[in-house]
Structures are given as C-alpha cells and as structure tokens.
C-alpha cells in the first residue's frame, strides 16, 4: 500500500467514524422533535420515517467500519449527541419552535449530504466498492429528506402563521 493509499484509508476511516457521530447527533435532534409536534402530523410522520432511515444509516456505517476491523468512536458519538440534544432543547423554549426546527433540520440534512459526498469521493478514489454502494443509499435518503423539508416549509410556515393568528400569541403550539 502506497503512502497516499494508506493516508486515504486513514482519512476515510476517520470520516466514517465522524459520520457515525453525525448520525447519532441527528437522532438526538429529531427524537425530541417528534415527541413535541402536535399540529404538524405530516412533519412528525416524516421525522419518524427519517429516524428509521437514520438507524439504517448507522447500521451501514457500522458495516463499513467492521470491514476495516474498527468501530465507531463512543466519545465522538456522545459529544455530538449531547450537542444535538442541547440544540433541540434550545428550540423547545421558542414560540416558533416548529419554524426553527424546520430551518435547522434543512441545514443539518445538507451537512449530512456534504459528509456522504466527501466519503463517497474517498471511497471511489480508494476503490472501497462496498462502502460506495452503502453510502450512496444513505446519500439518497438524506437528499430525499432535504427535498421533503424544502417542499414542506411553505405548509409549515402557513400553518404556524394560522395558529399564531388564532392564538394571538408568539407561543402558538407546535
């Protein structure tokens, strides 16, 4: 193995461990949101579906890491899960929580898309065919979720505005 191949392998493994932590963070962001959504059943349903996809993505990442005789970083997983939980908690005190969550989720999906695209580039360059197939599936799921958020944002915004108008309060229910 040449120096560049070894470096690419090491970078890929580190990036894959980082992606595992990012997916753990995604779960810590989405799970509290689902529990709090009352007036947006479509959002809750799509988040539940994406939580299942995220668990599948974690399994794919674990499979790739196992193929390199390594595993995820518990420390990275814990650290990013904690920051995700804090972000979810911070939004929960805002009257417009559903809007803030929608904006944050949209941005986070694009962060995940970028992560998978980078991993796929390394996997393709290094010839890690198994990882390429698995991470392509995860990338498509993230892209579909980002598209769904993008398309549903007008509905969420209009529903929130209607609830705000009915209640006369910034703290319209999520």
C-alpha positions in Angstrom: 0.0 0.0 0.0 1.4 3.4 -1.0 1.6 6.4 1.3 -1.3 8.0 -0.5 -3.4 4.9 -0.3 -2.7 4.5 3.4 -3.5 8.2 4.0 -6.7 7.9 2.0 -7.7 4.8 4.0 -7.0 6.5 7.3 -8.9 9.7 6.3 -11.8 7.5 5.1 -12.0 5.6 8.4 -11.8 8.8 10.4 -14.5 10.4 8.2 -16.7 7.4 8.6 -16.4 7.5 12.4 -17.3 11.2 12.2 -20.3 10.4 10.1 -21.4 7.9 12.7 -21.3 10.6 15.3 -23.2 13.0 13.0 -26.0 10.4 12.5 -26.1 9.9 16.3 -26.5 13.7 16.6 -29.3 13.6 14.0 -31.2 11.1 16.2 -30.7 13.3 19.3 -32.2 16.3 17.3 -35.1 14.5 15.7 -36.3 12.3 18.5 -37.4 15.1 20.9 -39.0 17.0 18.0 -41.3 14.1 17.2 -42.5 14.0 20.8 -43.4 17.7 20.8 -45.1 18.1 17.4 -48.9 18.5 17.8 -50.2 20.4 14.9 -48.0 19.1 12.2 -48.7 15.3 11.8 -47.0 15.2 8.4 -43.8 16.5 9.9 -44.0 14.1 12.7 -44.6 11.2 10.3 -41.7 12.2 8.1 -39.4 12.6 11.1 -40.4 9.1 12.3 -39.6 7.7 8.9 -36.3 9.5 8.8 -35.4 8.3 12.3 -35.8 4.7 10.9 -33.6 5.6 7.9 -31.0 7.1 10.2 -30.9 3.9 12.2 -30.4 2.1 8.9 -27.6 4.5 8.0 -25.9 3.8 11.3 -26.0 0.1 10.6 -24.5 0.7 7.2 -21.7 2.8 8.8 -21.1 0.1 11.3 -20.9 -2.4 8.5 -18.3 -0.3 6.7 -16.2 0.2 9.9 -16.3 -3.5 10.6 -14.9 -4.2 7.2 -11.9 -2.2 8.3 -11.7 -4.1 11.6 -12.7 -1.0 13.6 -15.8 0.6 15.1 -17.4 3.9 15.9 -15.9 6.3 18.4 -18.0 6.3 21.6 -16.5 9.7 22.6 -17.4 11.3 19.2 -20.9 9.8 19.4 -21.5 11.0 22.9 -20.2 14.5 22.2 -22.3 15.1 19.1 -25.4 13.5 20.7 -25.1 15.9 23.6 -24.8 18.9 21.3 -27.8 17.7 19.3 -29.9 17.3 22.4 -28.9 20.8 23.6 -30.0 22.3 20.2 -33.3 20.5 20.4 -33.8 21.8 24.0 -32.9 25.4 23.0 -35.6 25.4 20.2 -38.2 23.9 22.5 -38.4 27.1 24.5 -39.0 29.3 21.4 -42.6 30.1 20.5 -41.8 29.4 16.9 -40.1 26.1 17.6 -41.5 24.4 14.5 -40.0 27.0 12.2 -36.6 27.0 14.0 -36.6 23.2 13.8 -37.5 23.2 10.2 -34.7 25.6 9.3 -32.2 23.7 11.5 -33.3 20.3 10.0 -32.9 21.6 6.5 -29.4 22.9 7.2 -28.4 19.7 9.0 -29.6 17.5 6.1 -27.3 19.4 3.8 -24.4 18.9 6.3 -25.1 15.2 6.1 -25.3 15.3 2.3 -21.9 17.0 2.2 -20.4 14.4 4.6 -21.7 11.5 2.5 -20.5 13.1 -0.7 -17.0 13.5 0.7 -16.9 9.9 2.0 -18.1 8.7 -1.4 -15.3 10.6 -3.1 -12.7 9.0 -0.9 -14.4 5.6 -1.3 -14.4 5.9 -5.1 -10.8 7.0 -5.2 -9.6 4.2 -2.9 -11.8 1.5 -4.5 -13.9 0.8 -1.5 -16.8 -0.6 -3.5 -18.8 -1.9 -0.6 -18.7 1.5 1.1 -19.6 3.3 -2.1 -22.8 1.2 -2.5 -23.8 1.6 1.1 -23.1 5.3 1.4 -24.8 6.1 -1.9 -28.0 4.7 -0.4 -27.6 6.9 2.7 -26.8 9.9 0.5 -30.1 9.4 -1.4 -32.1 9.2 1.8 -30.5 12.5 3.1 -31.2 14.2 -0.2 -34.9 13.0 -0.2 -35.3 14.3 3.4 -33.8 17.7 2.5 -36.1 17.9 -0.5 -39.1 17.0 1.6 -38.2 19.7 4.2 -37.8 22.2 1.3 -41.1 21.3 -0.2 -43.0 21.3 3.1 -41.6 24.6 4.5 -44.4 26.7 2.9 -47.0 24.4 4.5 -45.3 24.5 7.9 -44.9 28.3 7.8 -48.6 28.9 6.8 -49.9 26.6 9.4 -47.7 28.2 12.1 -48.9 31.7 10.9 -52.5 30.5 11.2 -52.1 29.1 14.7 -50.3 32.3 15.7 -53.2 34.4 14.3 -55.8 32.2 16.1 -54.0 32.4 19.5 -52.8 36.0 19.2 -49.5 34.8 20.7 -46.0 34.1 19.6 -46.2 30.9 21.6 -48.5 29.2 19.2 -48.4 25.4 19.7 -46.0 23.2 17.9 
